Amino acid sequence: MSAPAGIESQNYVSRLVTLAWLSLAQLVRAPSHSRRAEAARRAARHVLWLSAGIGLAIIFLMYALDAWEIGQMPARGTPSLWWVRILTDFGKDHVVLGTLAALLVLVAIAAPAMHGVRRSLLLGLGTRLQYLFVAVLVPVLVGEAIKWSVGRGRPFVGGDGNVFNFSHFAGTPAYSSFPSGHAITACALAFAVSAVWPRARGAMIVYAVIIVATRLVLLAHHPSDVVAGALVGVIGAMFVRYWFAARRLGFAIHRDGTIVPLVGPSSGRLKRVARGAFAP
């Protein structure tokens, strides 16, 4: 997002309000990218294949692995698993969304006080943080709706290992197993960060795998729950990436419909400009 003409003549509060309004308005403006149709078709194909392949895997896990897997895990509340309970908190939706929201607030506070290239650098980061926040928020909300409607019992709820224990629309934590909210959050964040900064893909995959594994070890979910959560998280982040790309926010679209991150504001040319502008 670029600062509008005339903003330099405003006071700090006016600049803050203007930039905050524009940052929100850009998310809901009409799509303008000429290649958005190609990107939509490509994304639809990927979603179809993902849904078909992982959907079959979820069904297989429910019938062939879920009951066996929960029987191999340590008892719920085992004291020696304290470190696993600490790790799993890094996949909580309110922790991830709260952190991203705090970073967005910091950018919003700092940007109006800056000028020129420094402001452009910060606003570019702000757009990427917006994507990360929305890319996690959307699948989390979808996941909550699915949890409520499916109402699958968590492992051993009711006293036995029945993996087909459902209480639709129960709306209680005990019957909120499918899909895993932690898996949604972790996989959505992993996809989103990798989409913006591809070099971070390996580290983010490790992060997502760790979070998913903690949910199984702690008997919070069945294997099919975390796989379903991963599917919801990735597809949700993919949808938000397309939404941003169609509005030319943070992403570019190639002729074949491939969505790639825009060259960041810290790239070579802008770095040289910044060094020249702020050299002593």
Accessible surface in RSA format (square Angstrom, percent):
REM  Atomic radii and reference values for relative SASA: ProtOr
REM  Chains: A
REM  Algorithm: Lee & Richards
REM  Probe-radius: 1.40
REM  Slices: 20
REM RES _ NUM      All-atoms   Total-Side   Main-Chain    Non-polar    All polar
REM                ABS   REL    ABS   REL    ABS   REL    ABS   REL    ABS   REL
RES MET A   1    52.62  27.3  13.83   9.2  38.80  92.4  25.50  21.7  27.12  35.9
RES SER A   2    92.08  77.8  77.62 103.6  14.46  33.3  46.73  99.5  45.35  63.5
RES ALA A   3    37.51  34.5  13.62  21.0  23.89  54.3  13.62  19.2  23.89  63.3
RES PRO A   4    47.86  34.9  34.30  31.3  13.56  49.3  45.18  37.3   2.68  16.7
RES ALA A   5   110.99 102.0  69.64 107.5  41.35  94.1  81.16 114.3  29.83  79.0
RES GLY A   6    49.69  61.3   0.00   N/A  49.69  61.3  35.67  97.9  14.02  31.4
RES ILE A   7     3.49   2.0   2.85   2.1   0.64   1.5   3.28   2.4   0.21   0.6
RES GLU A   8    92.49  53.1  74.08  56.0  18.40  43.8  61.57 119.1  30.92  25.2
RES SER A   9   104.97  88.7  61.76  82.4  43.21  99.5  55.60 118.4  49.37  69.2
RES GLN A  10    63.60  35.6  52.58  38.4  11.03  26.3  21.88  46.6  41.72  31.6
RES ASN A  11    97.76  67.4  84.49  81.6  13.27  32.0  41.68 100.3  56.08  54.2
RES TYR A  12    75.87  35.4  71.65  40.8   4.22  11.0  67.48  50.7   8.39  10.3
RES VAL A  13    98.44  64.8  98.25  89.0   0.18   0.4  98.25  85.4   0.18   0.5
RES SER A  14    43.42  36.7  37.44  50.0   5.98  13.8  15.81  33.7  27.61  38.7
RES ARG A  15    27.09  11.4  27.09  13.8   0.00   0.0   0.00   0.0  27.09  16.4
RES LEU A  16    49.87  27.8  49.87  35.7   0.00   0.0  49.87  35.0   0.00   0.0
RES VAL A  17    92.42  60.8  89.19  80.7   3.23   7.8  91.84  79.8   0.58   1.6
RES THR A  18    34.56  24.6  30.10  30.5   4.46  10.6  20.68  27.8  13.88  21.0
RES LEU A  19     8.04   4.5   7.03   5.0   1.01   2.5   7.31   5.1   0.73   2.0
RES ALA A  20    40.27  37.0  34.65  53.5   5.62  12.8  39.48  55.6   0.79   2.1
RES TRP A  21   168.56  67.6 165.23  80.0   3.33   7.8 145.59  77.6  22.97  37.3
RES LEU A  22    55.06  30.7  53.32  38.1   1.74   4.4  53.32  37.4   1.74   4.7
RES SER A  23    25.70  21.7  25.70  34.3   0.00   0.0  16.19  34.5   9.51  13.3
RES LEU A  24   109.37  60.9 105.73  75.6   3.64   9.1 106.02  74.5   3.35   9.0
RES ALA A  25    30.32  27.9  24.69  38.1   5.63  12.8  28.38  40.0   1.94   5.1
RES GLN A  26     8.77   4.9   5.82   4.3   2.95   7.0   6.34  13.5   2.43   1.8
RES LEU A  27    27.29  15.2  26.78  19.2   0.51   1.3  26.78  18.8   0.51   1.4
RES VAL A  28   116.71  76.8  92.53  83.8  24.18  58.3  93.02  80.8  23.68  64.2
RES ARG A  29   103.52  43.5  93.61  47.7   9.90  23.6  51.86  70.9  51.65  31.3
RES ALA A  30    79.82  73.4  61.13  94.3  18.69  42.5  66.85  94.1  12.97  34.3
RES PRO A  31    50.11  36.5  39.51  36.0  10.60  38.5  39.51  32.6  10.60  65.9
RES SER A  32    59.79  50.5  41.25  55.1  18.53  42.7  41.28  87.9  18.50  25.9
RES HIS A  33    15.13   8.3  15.13  10.5   0.00   0.0   6.18   6.4   8.95  10.4
RES SER A  34    93.70  79.2  62.57  83.5  31.12  71.7  50.75 108.1  42.94  60.2
RES ARG A  35    71.83  30.2  71.83  36.6   0.00   0.0   9.84  13.5  61.99  37.6
RES ARG A  36    86.51  36.3  86.51  44.1   0.00   0.0  10.45  14.3  76.07  46.1
RES ALA A  37    50.35  46.3  44.18  68.2   6.18  14.0  49.68  70.0   0.67   1.8
RES GLU A  38    58.86  33.8  55.39  41.9   3.47   8.3  16.98  32.8  41.88  34.2
RES ALA A  39     0.76   0.7   0.00   0.0   0.76   1.7   0.00   0.0   0.76   2.0
RES ALA A  40    38.35  35.3  32.10  49.5   6.25  14.2  34.69  48.8   3.67   9.7
RES ARG A  41   137.89  57.9 133.29  67.9   4.60  11.0  65.40  89.4  72.49  43.9
RES ARG A  42    71.52  30.0  71.38  36.4   0.14   0.3   6.01   8.2  65.51  39.7
RES ALA A  43    19.95  18.3  17.32  26.7   2.63   6.0  19.57  27.6   0.38   1.0
RES ALA A  44    61.21  56.3  49.26  76.0  11.95  27.2  56.65  79.8   4.56  12.1
RES ARG A  45   123.89  52.0 121.93  62.2   1.96   4.7  59.81  81.7  64.08  38.8
RES HIS A  46    76.54  41.8  74.12  51.5   2.42   6.2  47.14  48.6  29.40  34.2
RES VAL A  47    44.60  29.3  44.60  40.4   0.00   0.0  44.60  38.8   0.00   0.0
RES LEU A  48   122.60  68.3 119.47  85.5   3.13   7.9 122.46  86.0   0.15   0.4
RES TRP A  49   189.30  76.0 183.26  88.7   6.04  14.2 162.41  86.6  26.89  43.6
RES LEU A  50    54.80  30.5  51.50  36.8   3.30   8.3  54.47  38.3   0.33   0.9
RES SER A  51    42.51  35.9  35.81  47.8   6.70  15.4  28.82  61.4  13.69  19.2
RES ALA A  52    50.60  46.5  37.19  57.4  13.41  30.5  49.50  69.7   1.10   2.9
RES GLY A  53    41.59  51.3   0.00   N/A  41.59  51.3  34.04  93.4   7.56  16.9
RES ILE A  54    44.40  25.3  43.82  32.6   0.58   1.4  44.40  32.0   0.00   0.0
RES GLY A  55    22.31  27.5   0.00   N/A  22.31  27.5  21.33  58.5   0.98   2.2
RES LEU A  56   127.19  70.8 121.65  87.0   5.54  13.9 122.05  85.7   5.14  13.8
RES ALA A  57    40.63  37.4  33.67  52.0   6.95  15.8  40.14  56.5   0.49   1.3
RES ILE A  58    16.39   9.3  16.39  12.2   0.00   0.0  16.39  11.8   0.00   0.0
RES ILE A  59    99.02  56.3  98.87  73.7   0.14   0.3  99.00  71.3   0.01   0.0
RES PHE A  60   130.58  65.3 124.10  76.9   6.48  16.9 130.40  79.1   0.18   0.5
RES LEU A  61    22.39  12.5  22.39  16.0   0.00   0.0  22.39  15.7   0.00   0.0
RES MET A  62    29.08  15.1  26.76  17.7   2.31   5.5  12.46  10.6  16.62  22.0
RES TYR A  63   166.71  77.8 131.53  74.8  35.18  91.5  90.12  67.7  76.59  94.4
RES ALA A  64    57.97  53.3  25.06  38.7  32.92  74.9  33.98  47.9  23.99  63.6
RES LEU A  65    62.19  34.6  61.18  43.8   1.01   2.5  61.28  43.0   0.90   2.4
RES ASP A  66     0.02   0.0   0.00   0.0   0.02   0.0   0.00   0.0   0.02   0.0
RES ALA A  67    58.09  53.4  46.70  72.1  11.39  25.9  47.18  66.4  10.91  28.9
RES TRP A  68   156.32  62.7 145.39  70.4  10.93  25.7 132.54  70.7  23.78  38.6
RES GLU A  69    14.72   8.5  14.72  11.1   0.00   0.0  13.66  26.4   1.06   0.9
RES ILE A  70     2.91   1.7   1.85   1.4   1.05   2.5   1.85   1.3   1.05   2.9
RES GLY A  71    52.10  64.3   0.00   N/A  52.10  64.3  23.90  65.6  28.21  63.2
RES GLN A  72    99.90  55.9  71.17  52.0  28.73  68.4  17.06  36.3  82.84  62.8
RES MET A  73    52.53  27.2  37.64  24.9  14.89  35.5  36.60  31.1  15.93  21.1
RES PRO A  74    52.56  38.3  39.14  35.7  13.42  48.8  51.76  42.7   0.80   5.0
RES ALA A  75    74.17  68.2  59.54  91.9  14.63  33.3  66.92  94.2   7.25  19.2
RES ARG A  76   125.60  52.7  97.47  49.7  28.13  67.0  64.73  88.5  60.87  36.9
RES GLY A  77    52.92  65.3   0.00   N/A  52.92  65.3  30.53  83.8  22.39  50.1
RES THR A  78    34.26  24.4  29.52  29.9   4.73  11.3  29.84  40.1   4.42   6.7
RES PRO A  79   110.33  80.4  99.82  91.0  10.51  38.2 105.33  87.0   5.00  31.1
RES SER A  80    73.47  62.1  60.20  80.3  13.27  30.6  53.04 112.9  20.43  28.6
RES LEU A  81    20.43  11.4  20.43  14.6   0.00   0.0  20.43  14.3   0.00   0.0
RES TRP A  82   154.12  61.8 152.33  73.7   1.79   4.2 129.98  69.3  24.15  39.2
RES TRP A  83   129.36  51.9 128.15  62.0   1.20   2.8 113.60  60.6  15.76  25.6
RES VAL A  84     5.23   3.4   5.23   4.7   0.00   0.0   5.23   4.5   0.00   0.0
RES ARG A  85    83.62  35.1  81.10  41.3   2.52   6.0  54.33  74.3  29.29  17.8
RES ILE A  86    95.62  54.4  94.05  70.1   1.56   3.8  95.25  68.6   0.37   1.0
RES LEU A  87    64.00  35.6  63.93  45.7   0.06   0.2  63.93  44.9   0.06   0.2
RES THR A  88     7.50   5.3   7.50   7.6   0.00   0.0   7.50  10.1   0.00   0.0
RES ASP A  89    56.32  39.5  55.96  55.7   0.37   0.9  16.41  38.6  39.91  39.8
RES PHE A  90   117.63  58.9 113.81  70.5   3.82   9.9 114.33  69.3   3.30   9.4
RES GLY A  91     0.00   0.0   0.00   N/A   0.00   0.0   0.00   0.0   0.00   0.0
RES LYS A  92    69.69  34.0  68.31  41.9   1.38   3.3  26.14  23.5  43.55  46.4
RES ASP A  93    43.10  30.2  39.95  39.8   3.15   7.4   5.39  12.7  37.71  37.6
RES HIS A  94   119.92  65.5 107.10  74.4  12.82  32.8  81.76  84.3  38.16  44.4
RES VAL A  95    56.31  37.1  49.70  45.0   6.60  15.9  55.29  48.0   1.02   2.8
RES VAL A  96    11.22   7.4   8.00   7.2   3.22   7.7  11.08   9.6   0.14   0.4
RES LEU A  97    23.82  13.3  23.41  16.7   0.41   1.0  23.66  16.6   0.15   0.4
RES GLY A  98    38.95  48.0   0.00   N/A  38.95  48.0  32.28  88.6   6.67  14.9
RES THR A  99    76.34  54.3  70.27  71.2   6.07  14.5  54.55  73.3  21.79  32.9
RES LEU A 100    12.52   7.0  12.52   9.0   0.00   0.0  12.52   8.8   0.00   0.0
RES ALA A 101    35.71  32.8  34.50  53.2   1.20   2.7  35.44  49.9   0.26   0.7
RES ALA A 102    53.76  49.4  45.69  70.5   8.07  18.3  52.35  73.7   1.41   3.7
RES LEU A 103    72.67  40.5  72.14  51.6   0.53   1.3  72.15  50.7   0.51   1.4
RES LEU A 104    39.54  22.0  36.47  26.1   3.07   7.7  36.74  25.8   2.80   7.5
RES VAL A 105    83.04  54.6  81.31  73.6   1.73   4.2  83.03  72.1   0.01   0.0
RES LEU A 106   110.14  61.3 107.35  76.8   2.78   7.0 107.67  75.6   2.47   6.6
RES VAL A 107    15.28  10.1  14.09  12.8   1.18   2.8  15.17  13.2   0.11   0.3
RES ALA A 108    39.54  36.4  30.87  47.6   8.68  19.7  38.92  54.8   0.63   1.7
RES ILE A 109    91.83  52.3  90.48  67.4   1.35   3.3  90.48  65.2   1.35   3.7
RES ALA A 110    34.01  31.3  27.73  42.8   6.28  14.3  33.78  47.6   0.24   0.6
RES ALA A 111     1.50   1.4   1.50   2.3   0.00   0.0   1.50   2.1   0.00   0.0
RES PRO A 112     0.27   0.2   0.27   0.2   0.00   0.0   0.27   0.2   0.00   0.0
RES ALA A 113    60.71  55.8  39.94  61.6  20.77  47.3  41.88  59.0  18.82  49.9
RES MET A 114    67.20  34.8  63.50  42.0   3.70   8.8  64.76  55.1   2.45   3.2
RES HIS A 115    96.84  52.9  91.59  63.7   5.25  13.4  68.26  70.4  28.57  33.2
RES GLY A 116    50.24  62.0   0.00   N/A  50.24  62.0  43.72 120.0   6.52  14.6
RES VAL A 117    23.01  15.1  21.07  19.1   1.94   4.7  21.75  18.9   1.26   3.4
RES ARG A 118   125.95  52.9 123.17  62.8   2.78   6.6  24.17  33.0 101.79  61.7
RES ARG A 119     4.67   2.0   4.67   2.4   0.00   0.0   3.93   5.4   0.74   0.4
RES SER A 120    55.34  46.8  48.49  64.7   6.85  15.8  19.16  40.8  36.18  50.7
RES LEU A 121    53.69  29.9  50.47  36.1   3.23   8.1  50.75  35.6   2.95   7.9
RES LEU A 122    31.22  17.4  29.58  21.2   1.64   4.1  30.98  21.8   0.24   0.6
RES LEU A 123    12.43   6.9  10.70   7.7   1.74   4.4  10.84   7.6   1.59   4.3
RES GLY A 124     9.72  12.0   0.00   N/A   9.72  12.0   9.49  26.1   0.23   0.5
RES LEU A 125    68.39  38.1  67.58  48.3   0.80   2.0  68.39  48.0   0.00   0.0
RES GLY A 126     7.99   9.8   0.00   N/A   7.99   9.8   7.96  21.9   0.02   0.1
RES THR A 127     6.93   4.9   5.23   5.3   1.70   4.0   4.35   5.8   2.58   3.9
RES ARG A 128    23.54   9.9  22.43  11.4   1.11   2.6   6.82   9.3  16.72  10.1
RES LEU A 129    10.59   5.9  10.59   7.6   0.00   0.0  10.59   7.4   0.00   0.0
RES GLN A 130    15.60   8.7  14.97  10.9   0.63   1.5   9.15  19.5   6.46   4.9
RES TYR A 131     1.56   0.7   1.56   0.9   0.00   0.0   1.56   1.2   0.00   0.0
RES LEU A 132     7.24   4.0   7.24   5.2   0.00   0.0   7.24   5.1   0.00   0.0
RES PHE A 133    48.62  24.3  48.62  30.1   0.00   0.0  48.62  29.5   0.00   0.0
RES VAL A 134    36.10  23.8  36.10  32.7   0.00   0.0  36.10  31.4   0.00   0.0
RES ALA A 135     0.00   0.0   0.00   0.0   0.00   0.0   0.00   0.0   0.00   0.0
RES VAL A 136     0.00   0.0   0.00   0.0   0.00   0.0   0.00   0.0   0.00   0.0
RES LEU A 137    54.02  30.1  54.02  38.6   0.00   0.0  54.02  37.9   0.00   0.0
RES VAL A 138    42.94  28.3  41.82  37.9   1.12   2.7  42.72  37.1   0.22   0.6
RES PRO A 139     0.55   0.4   0.00   0.0   0.55   2.0   0.55   0.5   0.00   0.0
RES VAL A 140    13.01   8.6  10.98   9.9   2.03   4.9  11.98  10.4   1.03   2.8
RES LEU A 141   106.01  59.0  99.08  70.9   6.93  17.4  99.52  69.9   6.48  17.5
RES VAL A 142    71.97  47.4  68.28  61.8   3.69   8.9  71.85  62.4   0.12   0.3
RES GLY A 143     0.41   0.5   0.00   N/A   0.41   0.5   0.41   1.1   0.00   0.0
RES GLU A 144    83.74  48.1  80.23  60.7   3.51   8.4  34.65  67.0  49.09  40.1
RES ALA A 145    60.59  55.7  50.39  77.8  10.20  23.2  57.79  81.4   2.81   7.4
RES ILE A 146    50.79  28.9  49.50  36.9   1.29   3.1  50.79  36.6   0.00   0.0
RES LYS A 147    17.09   8.3  16.68  10.2   0.41   1.0  12.89  11.6   4.20   4.5
RES TRP A 148   138.66  55.6 134.52  65.1   4.14   9.7 122.15  65.1  16.51  26.8
RES SER A 149    40.44  34.2  35.80  47.8   4.64  10.7  24.51  52.2  15.93  22.3
RES VAL A 150    36.09  23.8  33.95  30.7   2.14   5.2  36.09  31.4   0.00   0.0
RES GLY A 151     0.07   0.1   0.00   N/A   0.07   0.1   0.07   0.2   0.00   0.0
RES ARG A 152     0.67   0.3   0.40   0.2   0.26   0.6   0.38   0.5   0.29   0.2
RES GLY A 153     1.38   1.7   0.00   N/A   1.38   1.7   0.00   0.0   1.38   3.1
RES ARG A 154    54.39  22.8  51.28  26.1   3.11   7.4  20.68  28.3  33.72  20.4
RES PRO A 155     0.22   0.2   0.00   0.0   0.22   0.8   0.22   0.2   0.00   0.0
RES PHE A 156    75.03  37.5  63.55  39.4  11.48  29.9  63.61  38.6  11.41  32.7
RES VAL A 157    34.34  22.6  26.22  23.7   8.12  19.6  31.82  27.6   2.52   6.8
RES GLY A 158    75.15  92.7   0.00   N/A  75.15  92.7  37.13 101.9  38.02  85.1
RES GLY A 159    71.48  88.2   0.00   N/A  71.48  88.2  36.20  99.3  35.28  79.0
RES ASP A 160    81.42  57.0  75.53  75.2   5.88  13.9  37.00  87.1  44.41  44.3
RES GLY A 161    29.57  36.5   0.00   N/A  29.57  36.5  14.64  40.2  14.93  33.4
RES ASN A 162    76.07  52.5  58.90  56.9  17.17  41.3  21.08  50.7  54.99  53.2
RES VAL A 163     9.11   6.0   7.60   6.9   1.51   3.6   7.94   6.9   1.16   3.2
RES PHE A 164    84.17  42.1  68.84  42.6  15.33  39.9  68.84  41.7  15.33  43.9
RES ASN A 165    30.04  20.7  27.68  26.8   2.36   5.7   5.96  14.3  24.08  23.3
RES PHE A 166    72.58  36.3  43.73  27.1  28.86  75.1  43.73  26.5  28.86  82.6
RES SER A 167    44.22  37.4  37.21  49.7   7.01  16.1  15.98  34.0  28.24  39.6
RES HIS A 168   111.29  60.8  90.07  62.6  21.22  54.3  64.27  66.2  47.02  54.7
RES PHE A 169   117.47  58.8  99.89  61.9  17.57  45.7  99.96  60.6  17.51  50.1
RES ALA A 170    39.59  36.4   9.11  14.1  30.48  69.3  19.84  27.9  19.75  52.3
RES GLY A 171    50.33  62.1   0.00   N/A  50.33  62.1  16.95  46.5  33.38  74.8
RES THR A 172    59.45  42.3  58.19  59.0   1.26   3.0  57.51  77.2   1.94   2.9
RES PRO A 173   107.65  78.5 103.16  94.0   4.49  16.3 107.08  88.4   0.57   3.6
RES ALA A 174    40.43  37.2  33.93  52.4   6.50  14.8  38.65  54.4   1.78   4.7
RES TYR A 175    49.18  23.0  48.36  27.5   0.82   2.1  23.66  17.8  25.52  31.5
RES SER A 176    19.05  16.1  19.00  25.4   0.06   0.1   6.87  14.6  12.18  17.1
RES SER A 177     0.00   0.0   0.00   0.0   0.00   0.0   0.00   0.0   0.00   0.0
RES PHE A 178    30.86  15.4  30.69  19.0   0.18   0.5  30.69  18.6   0.18   0.5
RES PRO A 179     0.69   0.5   0.69   0.6   0.00   0.0   0.69   0.6   0.00   0.0
RES SER A 180     0.00   0.0   0.00   0.0   0.00   0.0   0.00   0.0   0.00   0.0
RES GLY A 181    16.76  20.7   0.00   N/A  16.76  20.7  16.48  45.2   0.28   0.6
RES HIS A 182    26.46  14.5  25.94  18.0   0.52   1.3  19.11  19.7   7.35   8.6
RES ALA A 183     0.00   0.0   0.00   0.0   0.00   0.0   0.00   0.0   0.00   0.0
RES ILE A 184     1.34   0.8   1.34   1.0   0.00   0.0   1.34   1.0   0.00   0.0
RES THR A 185     0.03   0.0   0.03   0.0   0.00   0.0   0.00   0.0   0.03   0.0
RES ALA A 186     0.00   0.0   0.00   0.0   0.00   0.0   0.00   0.0   0.00   0.0
RES CYS A 187    14.55  11.0  12.85  14.3   1.70   4.0   2.03   5.1  12.52  13.5
RES ALA A 188     0.00   0.0   0.00   0.0   0.00   0.0   0.00   0.0   0.00   0.0
RES LEU A 189    24.00  13.4  24.00  17.2   0.00   0.0  24.00  16.9   0.00   0.0
RES ALA A 190     9.53   8.8   8.96  13.8   0.57   1.3   9.22  13.0   0.31   0.8
RES PHE A 191    47.01  23.5  39.89  24.7   7.11  18.5  45.82  27.8   1.19   3.4
RES ALA A 192     0.00   0.0   0.00   0.0   0.00   0.0   0.00   0.0   0.00   0.0
RES VAL A 193    19.79  13.0  19.79  17.9   0.00   0.0  19.79  17.2   0.00   0.0
RES SER A 194     9.45   8.0   9.37  12.5   0.08   0.2   7.39  15.7   2.05   2.9
RES ALA A 195    10.20   9.4   0.83   1.3   9.38  21.3   9.22  13.0   0.98   2.6
RES VAL A 196     9.81   6.5   2.66   2.4   7.14  17.2   2.75   2.4   7.06  19.1
RES TRP A 197   100.91  40.5  98.76  47.8   2.15   5.0  78.59  41.9  22.32  36.2
RES PRO A 198    58.00  42.3  53.30  48.6   4.70  17.1  53.41  44.1   4.59  28.6
RES ARG A 199   245.26 103.0 208.16 106.1  37.11  88.3  88.59 121.1 156.68  95.0
RES ALA A 200    29.68  27.3  22.89  35.3   6.79  15.5  29.05  40.9   0.64   1.7
RES ARG A 201   119.27  50.1 119.23  60.8   0.04   0.1  41.07  56.1  78.21  47.4
RES GLY A 202    45.88  56.6   0.00   N/A  45.88  56.6  39.51 108.4   6.36  14.2
RES ALA A 203    72.10  66.3  53.89  83.2  18.21  41.4  61.28  86.3  10.83  28.7
RES MET A 204    27.02  14.0  27.02  17.9   0.00   0.0   6.10   5.2  20.93  27.7
RES ILE A 205    94.20  53.6  92.80  69.1   1.40   3.4  94.20  67.8   0.00   0.0
RES VAL A 206    88.20  58.0  85.98  77.8   2.22   5.4  88.18  76.6   0.02   0.1
RES TYR A 207    45.58  21.3  41.65  23.7   3.93  10.2  44.98  33.8   0.61   0.7
RES ALA A 208     9.23   8.5   9.18  14.2   0.06   0.1   9.23  13.0   0.00   0.0
RES VAL A 209    91.95  60.5  89.23  80.8   2.73   6.6  91.57  79.6   0.38   1.0
RES ILE A 210    71.27  40.6  68.83  51.3   2.43   5.9  71.12  51.2   0.15   0.4
RES ILE A 211     2.80   1.6   2.80   2.1   0.00   0.0   2.80   2.0   0.00   0.0
RES VAL A 212    28.54  18.8  28.54  25.8   0.00   0.0  28.54  24.8   0.00   0.0
RES ALA A 213    43.91  40.4  41.55  64.1   2.36   5.4  43.86  61.8   0.06   0.1
RES THR A 214     6.60   4.7   5.83   5.9   0.77   1.8   6.54   8.8   0.06   0.1
RES ARG A 215    25.40  10.7  25.40  12.9   0.00   0.0   0.00   0.0  25.40  15.4
RES LEU A 216    33.79  18.8  33.73  24.1   0.06   0.2  33.73  23.7   0.06   0.2
RES VAL A 217    44.92  29.6  44.10  39.9   0.82   2.0  44.10  38.3   0.82   2.2
RES LEU A 218    22.02  12.3  15.65  11.2   6.37  16.0  17.13  12.0   4.89  13.2
RES LEU A 219     6.18   3.4   6.18   4.4   0.00   0.0   6.18   4.3   0.00   0.0
RES ALA A 220    13.22  12.2  10.52  16.2   2.71   6.2  13.22  18.6   0.00   0.0
RES HIS A 221     1.97   1.1   1.88   1.3   0.10   0.2   0.00   0.0   1.97   2.3
RES HIS A 222     1.16   0.6   1.16   0.8   0.00   0.0   0.32   0.3   0.84   1.0
RES PRO A 223     8.62   6.3   8.62   7.9   0.00   0.0   8.62   7.1   0.00   0.0
RES SER A 224     0.00   0.0   0.00   0.0   0.00   0.0   0.00   0.0   0.00   0.0
RES ASP A 225     0.00   0.0   0.00   0.0   0.00   0.0   0.00   0.0   0.00   0.0
RES VAL A 226     5.56   3.7   4.84   4.4   0.72   1.7   4.91   4.3   0.65   1.8
RES VAL A 227    43.15  28.4  40.82  37.0   2.33   5.6  43.10  37.5   0.05   0.1
RES ALA A 228     4.32   4.0   4.02   6.2   0.29   0.7   4.22   5.9   0.09   0.2
RES GLY A 229     0.00   0.0   0.00   N/A   0.00   0.0   0.00   0.0   0.00   0.0
RES ALA A 230    25.65  23.6  25.29  39.0   0.36   0.8  25.61  36.1   0.04   0.1
RES LEU A 231    23.36  13.0  22.50  16.1   0.86   2.1  23.36  16.4   0.00   0.0
RES VAL A 232    25.25  16.6  20.69  18.7   4.56  11.0  24.20  21.0   1.05   2.9
RES GLY A 233     0.00   0.0   0.00   N/A   0.00   0.0   0.00   0.0   0.00   0.0
RES VAL A 234    36.97  24.3  36.97  33.5   0.00   0.0  36.97  32.1   0.00   0.0
RES ILE A 235    40.55  23.1  40.26  30.0   0.28   0.7  40.26  29.0   0.28   0.8
RES GLY A 236     9.29  11.5   0.00   N/A   9.29  11.5   8.93  24.5   0.36   0.8
RES ALA A 237     0.00   0.0   0.00   0.0   0.00   0.0   0.00   0.0   0.00   0.0
RES MET A 238    10.88   5.6   9.00   6.0   1.88   4.5   5.92   5.0   4.96   6.6
RES PHE A 239   108.46  54.3 100.87  62.5   7.59  19.8 107.87  65.4   0.59   1.7
RES VAL A 240     2.42   1.6   2.40   2.2   0.02   0.0   2.42   2.1   0.00   0.0
RES ARG A 241    43.70  18.3  43.70  22.3   0.00   0.0   0.45   0.6  43.25  26.2
RES TYR A 242    46.86  21.9  46.86  26.7   0.00   0.0  32.07  24.1  14.79  18.2
RES TRP A 243    88.88  35.7  88.88  43.0   0.00   0.0  83.92  44.7   4.96   8.0
RES PHE A 244     1.50   0.8   1.50   0.9   0.00   0.0   1.50   0.9   0.00   0.0
RES ALA A 245     0.00   0.0   0.00   0.0   0.00   0.0   0.00   0.0   0.00   0.0
RES ALA A 246     0.77   0.7   0.77   1.2   0.00   0.0   0.77   1.1   0.00   0.0
RES ARG A 247    15.84   6.7  15.84   8.1   0.00   0.0   0.00   0.0  15.84   9.6
RES ARG A 248   121.10  50.8 106.91  54.5  14.19  33.8  42.07  57.5  79.03  47.9
RES LEU A 249     7.43   4.1   6.22   4.5   1.21   3.0   7.43   5.2   0.00   0.0
RES GLY A 250    10.80  13.3   0.00   N/A  10.80  13.3   4.04  11.1   6.75  15.1
RES PHE A 251     3.87   1.9   2.21   1.4   1.66   4.3   2.21   1.3   1.66   4.7
RES ALA A 252    27.05  24.9  25.89  40.0   1.15   2.6  27.05  38.1   0.00   0.0
RES ILE A 253     1.98   1.1   0.00   0.0   1.98   4.8   0.00   0.0   1.98   5.4
RES HIS A 254    91.88  50.2  90.59  63.0   1.29   3.3  58.48  60.3  33.40  38.9
RES ARG A 255   195.09  81.9 179.32  91.4  15.77  37.6  67.04  91.6 128.05  77.6
RES ASP A 256    86.85  60.8  66.94  66.6  19.91  47.1  46.40 109.2  40.45  40.3
RES GLY A 257     1.20   1.5   0.00   N/A   1.20   1.5   0.00   0.0   1.20   2.7
RES THR A 258    35.18  25.0  35.18  35.7   0.00   0.0  32.21  43.3   2.97   4.5
RES ILE A 259    17.40   9.9   4.72   3.5  12.68  30.6   4.72   3.4  12.68  34.4
RES VAL A 260    39.07  25.7  38.62  35.0   0.45   1.1  39.07  33.9   0.00   0.0
RES PRO A 261    41.74  30.4  29.55  26.9  12.19  44.3  29.55  24.4  12.19  75.8
RES LEU A 262    75.34  42.0  67.62  48.4   7.71  19.4  69.47  48.8   5.87  15.8
RES VAL A 263   120.40  79.2  94.54  85.6  25.86  62.3 101.10  87.8  19.30  52.4
RES GLY A 264    23.42  28.9   0.00   N/A  23.42  28.9  12.74  35.0  10.68  23.9
RES PRO A 265    28.24  20.6  22.45  20.5   5.79  21.0  27.98  23.1   0.26   1.6
RES SER A 266    68.01  57.5  64.46  86.0   3.55   8.2  32.63  69.5  35.38  49.6
RES SER A 267    37.05  31.3  25.36  33.8  11.69  26.9  26.72  56.9  10.33  14.5
RES GLY A 268    39.22  48.4   0.00   N/A  39.22  48.4  27.46  75.3  11.76  26.3
RES ARG A 269   164.43  69.0 159.83  81.5   4.61  11.0  62.98  86.1 101.45  61.5
RES LEU A 270    33.73  18.8  33.42  23.9   0.31   0.8  33.42  23.5   0.31   0.8
RES LYS A 271   106.52  52.0 103.70  63.6   2.82   6.7  49.31  44.4  57.22  60.9
RES ARG A 272   144.10  60.5 134.03  68.3  10.06  24.0  55.18  75.4  88.91  53.9
RES VAL A 273    64.63  42.5  55.88  50.6   8.75  21.1  63.17  54.9   1.46   4.0
RES ALA A 274    17.52  16.1  16.41  25.3   1.11   2.5  16.51  23.3   1.01   2.7
RES ARG A 275   148.07  62.2 139.57  71.1   8.50  20.2  78.97 107.9  69.10  41.9
RES GLY A 276    59.74  73.7   0.00   N/A  59.74  73.7  36.84 101.1  22.90  51.3
RES ALA A 277    62.72  57.7  22.84  35.2  39.88  90.7  34.68  48.8  28.04  74.3
RES PHE A 278    85.70  42.9  57.35  35.5  28.35  73.8  63.47  38.5  22.23  63.6
RES ALA A 279    65.83  60.5  38.82  59.9  27.01  61.4  43.69  61.5  22.14  58.6
RES PRO A 280   179.43 130.8 106.82  97.4  72.61 263.9 148.06 122.2  31.37 194.9
END  Absolute sums over single chains surface
CHAIN  1 A    14216.8      11928.8       2288.1      10319.3       3897.6
END  Absolute sums over all chains
TOTAL         14216.8      11928.8       2288.1      10319.3       3897.6
